[in-house]
Structures are given as structure tokens and as C-alpha cells.
Amino acid sequence: MSFLFDKRAKKIAKVVWSVVAIVVIVGMVIFFAPGLVNVLA
């Protein structure tokens, strides 16, 4: 469990969480507002 306290591992975890959050947000926008995507495309 020592990898949780490693500086580099913490940075990687933060990047992974950011990517997951962005994917979820984009997915929700596409799912709930398909008309919006058609306007932008």
C-alpha cells in the first residue's frame, strides 16, 4: 500500500481521475443533449 503515498503515484492518480471525470461529463452531455451535439458538429 506504500504506492499510495508516492508523489508520482499521487500525480498519476490525479490525472486518471481527471480523465475519468471528463469522460463522464462528455458522456452525460452526449446522452442527455444529443441536439446540442448536432448544433456544435
N, C-alpha and C positions, 0 to 999 in steps of 0.2 A: 504493500500500500504506500510505500515511500514515494512512488512516482507522482502521487497527488500533490506532494509538497515541492516538487521540482519546478523551477522557474519556467523552463522550456515547456514542460508538460502543461503547466497552467496556461501559458500563452496559446498552445495548440488547442486546449480545451475551449478557450475563449473564442478562437477562430471557428472551431467546429460548431459551437453554439450559435455564433453569428450567422453562419451559413444555413444552419437548420432553421433559425428564425426567419431569415429572408425567404427561404424556400416555402415555409408555411404561409407567410404573408402573401407571397405571389400566388401560391396555390389557392388561397382563400379569395383573393381578388378575382382570379380567373373563374373560380367556381361560382361565386356569388354575383359577379358583374360581367357576364360574357359580352354584353352590349358595349361596355366600356372598352374592352379589348379590341372589338371591331372598329371603334372610333379611332383608337390610337394606331392600329395596324394600317 
